[in-house]
Amino acid sequence: MSNAIGKSDGTLGRNRGSVTAAELKRMCPQQRARYLAYEEPSKEVQKVMSVTNQRLCARKAEARKNQETAQNEDLEKKRQDTLIGQLKAAEARNRIRHMRLRYQNRRAQEINLMIACQPTALKAVRLEMLLPTKVSQLRGCDSLDRLERRRIEEILEDEKGLTINRV
């Protein structure tokens, strides 16, 4: 019993000479705890403490490893989400492009049919000028000069076809 509390001579390790084992037994628990806090633990306690420290270090390493894998998984998930978003956006742009092309083709077919169904060539030319089959980019400047514009307007205003029909 004296081994667990102090040295074989009855005194304690660091507090040598200050308190004997008999005096330590007579102390209240708080005082005894204060004195024993500075003593070297027994070999059994040291073994248990070292095993506990090893387990704690192993758990910290495992937690760190789990955290790193979780971060890598999160990073990979973000990359995958970004890639999926880009692919979906590209598919949507492609669908819109196809819809626009279908609309333009159907519109051109309708206009060509309307032009073909006109009773006279003059009305067909007028309709073709008013409704172009292909939607062109609007330009800010006019490609016709005054003389060309006057000539075209004269042809379009001619109801009897005297300007075009030359016999």
Salt bridges, closest charged atoms under 4 A:
GLU40 OE2 - ARG14 NH2 3.15
GLU76 OE1 - ARG79 NH1 3.92
ASP81 OD1 - LYS77 NZ 3.98
ASP142 OD2 - ARG149 NH2 2.53
GLU154 OE2 - ARG151 NH1 3.66
GLU159 OE2 - ARG126 NH2 3.80
